[in-house]
Amino acid sequence: MIGAVGFGIVIGACTRFAPAGNSGPSLVDVTAAQAQTVSTGGIRNTGDLERLSTTYADIARKVTPAVVNISSQQIIRGRVLRDPFAEFFGGGGAYREPDKRAQSTGSGVIIDAGGVVITNNHVIANADSITVTLTDRRRFKAKLIGTDPPTDVAVLKIDATAPLPVVPFADSDKAAVGDIVVAVGSPFNLASSVTQGIISAKARRDLGISAVEDFLQTDAAINPGNSGGALVDINGRLVGINSAILSKSGGNQGIGLAIPSKLVRKIASELQKNGNVTRGYLGVVTEAVTDDIAAELGLTNVNGVLVTGVAGNSPAAGLPWARRGGNVVLKANGQDVQSPGQLRNIIADAPPGTEFSLDVWQNGKTVTMTATIGRRGNDTRGI
């Protein structure tokens, strides 16, 4: 889906590949060394500028062959309509409208030399056919391996006659605010477009874009069509999959959002193995703790999340919740909880059948509870 929602949200953003016969320092090593030289010494002359330019050019040469253009088509069946005039005169009383074709375009990233491609679910949702186009203009019909709408991740497979270039994964947990990143994709169907920026923030949650959110924020220019494309670090490794932007205009305004590579890698692995994703489930309904709620419940800060409801027959239903005075989850499995989105992610990551601990503020003191995590279904209430 490509479009703006009020002020705000526009939605479209493993195996290592090593070229044979490589000798001497790798491209990654050279690129990192160049970036380090410029960052530590500053830009003092044209030579420094040339080295910095070479760094970005090296990243582009390394990454763009593994970032693809994705085109999907959906056949919208024509409606069957009644013709009252034909009925009145004894003719056929119904007719069918012609079928229509809807097409959307986006980007994808090859993560396996055998042809595994990751993209956003919204790029290929409800598609009847999917075409992947490489930078050398080869086209392949793609097979859909699996989708995960809660994270907006989809996995495709194309069959090539020779190994394909890939973008290796980085550990997005190790990425820091201020790190230089490069976005590669097909904005407005302009294939292999490259933009540069930094990681502006991490762990952006509770934005209402998808059910499971943990976005990296970047100021690298991202526009409609970049969805599913790569956000890479200075070494050309994947730190995120571009997924959405926040914008008043519908175009780039410096706030792009990418699904972190650690989450993408986990989801892609499960989709390839099982065709679906298993998530933990507790059964609590929550909201953020405000200053007023914290003051009323005797909390010294607004950390934690307030439990406002518990689903019947859920793992949380048997826990000793306070009937009055409120229940605020301060820790989940030993992790400090700061937002509903964070608690949702912690619960979702917990394997079904495992023990799960909660530190809950009740009636002026902290109480520890333990439940057995369930399996989240499609129609379950709460998190």
QUITA-V725414 format. One record per pair of residues at least 12 apart in sequence whose ideal C-beta (glycine too) atoms are under 7 Angstrom apart, sorted by the first residue. I is the first residue (numbers start at 1). J is the second residue. D is the distance in whole Angstrom. If there is no record, write none. Layout:
i/j/d
I/J/D
I/J/D
This chain:
i/j/d
1/122/5
2/104/7
2/224/4
4/247/6
4/250/4
7/248/5
8/246/5
8/247/7
9/209/6
9/244/6
9/246/6
10/224/6
10/244/6
10/245/5
10/247/5
10/250/6
11/122/5
11/209/7
11/227/7
11/243/7
11/244/5
12/106/6
12/120/6
12/122/6
12/123/6
12/224/6
12/225/7
12/226/7
12/227/2
12/228/7
12/243/7
12/244/7
13/222/5
13/226/5
13/227/5
13/228/7
13/229/6
13/241/6
13/242/2
13/243/4
13/244/6
13/256/6
13/257/6
13/258/5
14/111/5
14/112/6
14/168/7
14/169/5
14/265/6
15/112/5
15/113/6
15/166/6
16/168/4
17/113/5
17/165/6
17/166/4
17/168/7
27/58/6
27/62/6
28/235/5
28/236/6
30/58/7
31/55/5
31/58/5
31/59/6
31/234/6
31/235/6
31/236/7
32/234/6
32/235/6
34/51/5
34/54/6
34/55/5
35/55/5
35/234/5
37/51/6
38/51/6
38/52/5
56/182/7
56/196/6
59/182/5
59/232/7
59/236/5
60/194/5
62/236/4
63/167/6
63/184/5
63/230/6
63/232/5
63/236/5
64/135/6
64/184/6
64/192/5
64/194/7
65/135/5
65/165/4
66/109/6
66/110/4
66/165/4
66/166/5
66/167/5
67/107/6
67/109/6
67/184/5
67/185/6
67/192/7
67/229/6
67/230/5
68/107/7
68/108/5
68/110/6
68/117/6
68/132/5
68/133/6
68/134/6
69/105/7
69/107/6
69/133/4
69/186/5
69/191/5
70/105/7
70/106/5
70/107/6
70/108/5
70/119/6
70/123/6
70/124/7
70/130/7
70/132/6
70/228/6
71/103/6
71/105/5
71/131/5
72/103/7
72/104/5
72/123/7
72/124/5
72/127/4
72/130/5
73/101/6
73/103/5
73/127/6
73/128/6
73/129/5
74/102/5
74/126/5
74/127/6
74/128/6
75/99/6
75/101/6
75/128/5
76/99/7
76/100/4
76/102/6
77/99/6
78/96/5
78/97/3
78/98/5
78/99/5
79/97/5
80/94/6
80/96/5
81/94/7
81/95/6
81/97/7
82/94/5
83/95/6
104/123/7
105/186/7
105/189/5
105/225/6
106/119/6
106/120/6
106/123/3
106/186/7
106/225/6
106/227/4
106/228/5
107/119/7
107/185/4
107/186/5
107/225/7
107/226/6
107/227/6
107/228/4
107/229/3
108/132/6
108/156/7
108/228/5
109/167/5
109/229/7
109/230/5
109/238/6
109/241/7
110/164/5
110/165/7
110/166/5
110/167/7
111/166/6
111/167/7
111/268/7
112/166/6
113/163/4
113/164/5
113/166/6
115/157/6
115/158/4
115/159/6
115/160/5
115/164/6
116/155/7
116/157/6
117/132/6
117/142/7
117/156/4
117/158/6
118/153/7
118/155/6
118/241/6
118/264/6
118/268/5
119/154/5
119/156/7
119/228/3
120/152/5
120/154/6
120/227/5
120/228/4
120/241/7
120/243/6
121/147/5
121/148/7
121/149/5
121/152/5
121/153/6
121/154/5
122/152/6
122/227/7
123/227/5
123/228/5
124/144/7
124/154/5
129/141/7
130/142/4
130/144/7
130/156/6
132/156/7
132/158/5
135/191/7
135/192/5
140/158/4
140/159/7
140/160/7
142/156/4
142/157/7
142/158/5
143/156/7
143/157/5
144/156/6
145/157/5
145/271/6
145/272/6
146/271/3
146/275/5
146/276/6
148/267/5
148/271/6
148/277/5
150/210/6
150/211/4
150/212/5
151/210/6
151/212/5
151/259/6
151/263/6
151/267/5
152/210/5
152/243/6
152/259/7
153/259/7
153/264/6
153/267/5
153/268/7
155/268/5
155/271/5
155/272/6
167/230/6
167/232/6
167/238/5
168/237/5
168/238/7
169/237/6
169/238/5
169/261/5
169/265/5
170/233/5
170/237/4
170/238/6
170/239/5
170/261/6
171/262/6
172/216/7
172/239/5
172/240/6
172/260/4
172/261/4
172/262/5
173/262/6
175/199/6
175/233/7
175/239/5
176/199/7
177/199/5
177/200/7
177/201/6
177/202/6
178/198/6
178/199/7
179/198/6
179/199/5
179/233/6
180/196/7
180/198/6
180/234/5
181/197/6
181/198/6
181/199/6
181/218/6
181/220/6
181/231/5
181/232/7
181/233/6
181/239/6
182/194/6
182/196/5
182/220/7
182/232/5
183/195/5
183/218/7
183/220/4
183/221/7
183/222/6
183/226/6
183/229/7
183/231/5
183/242/6
184/229/6
184/230/5
184/232/7
185/225/7
185/226/4
185/229/3
185/230/7
185/242/6
186/225/5
186/229/7
187/223/4
187/224/7
187/225/4
187/226/5
188/223/6
188/224/7
188/225/5
189/225/6
195/220/5
195/221/4
196/220/6
197/218/5
197/219/4
197/220/3
198/218/7
198/219/6
199/216/6
199/218/6
200/217/4
200/218/6
200/219/5
201/217/4
202/216/6
204/217/5
204/257/6
205/339/6
205/341/3
205/342/6
206/339/6
206/340/6
206/341/4
209/244/5
212/344/7
212/345/6
212/348/6
213/341/5
214/260/6
214/263/6
214/345/6
215/257/4
215/258/6
215/259/7
216/231/7
216/239/7
216/240/5
216/258/5
216/260/5
217/255/6
217/257/6
218/231/6
218/256/5
218/258/6
219/254/5
220/256/6
221/252/5
222/242/5
222/245/5
222/252/6
222/256/4
223/251/6
223/252/5
226/242/5
227/242/6
227/243/6
228/241/6
229/242/5
231/258/4
238/261/5
239/261/5
240/258/3
240/259/6
240/260/5
240/261/6
241/258/6
241/259/5
241/264/5
242/256/6
242/258/5
243/257/6
243/258/6
243/259/5
244/257/5
245/257/7
278/352/7
278/375/6
279/348/4
279/376/4
280/347/5
280/348/6
280/349/7
280/350/4
280/351/7
280/352/6
280/373/4
280/376/7
281/315/7
281/347/7
281/373/7
281/374/4
281/375/6
281/376/4
281/380/6
282/314/7
282/315/5
282/316/5
282/347/5
282/356/7
282/371/6
282/373/7
282/383/6
283/310/6
283/311/4
283/314/2
283/315/6
283/316/4
283/317/6
283/382/5
284/307/5
284/310/6
284/316/5
284/382/5
284/383/6
285/308/5
285/309/4
285/382/5
286/305/4
286/306/6
286/307/6
286/308/6
286/340/5
286/343/6
286/383/7
287/305/7
287/306/5
287/308/6
287/340/6
288/305/6
288/339/6
288/340/6
289/302/5
289/303/7
289/304/5
289/305/6
289/306/5
289/328/6
290/302/7
293/306/6
297/325/7
297/326/5
297/328/6
297/361/7
298/364/5
299/328/7
299/361/6
303/330/7
303/336/7
303/338/5
304/328/4
304/329/6
304/330/5
304/337/5
304/361/7
305/328/7
305/329/5
305/337/6
305/339/7
305/340/5
305/343/5
306/326/6
306/328/5
307/321/7
307/327/4
307/329/6
309/382/7
311/380/7
311/381/4
311/382/5
314/374/7
314/382/7
315/371/5
315/372/6
315/373/6
315/374/5
316/371/6
319/369/5
319/371/6
320/369/7
322/362/4
322/363/6
325/362/6
325/363/5
327/360/5
327/362/6
328/360/7
328/361/4
329/343/6
329/358/6
329/360/6
330/359/5
330/360/7
330/361/6
330/366/7
331/359/4
332/346/5
332/347/7
332/358/6
333/346/6
333/350/7
333/356/6
333/357/6
343/383/7
344/383/4
347/383/5
348/376/7
350/373/5
351/373/7
352/373/5
352/374/6
352/375/4
353/372/7
353/373/7
354/373/5
355/370/6
355/372/6
356/370/7
356/371/5
356/373/5
357/370/5
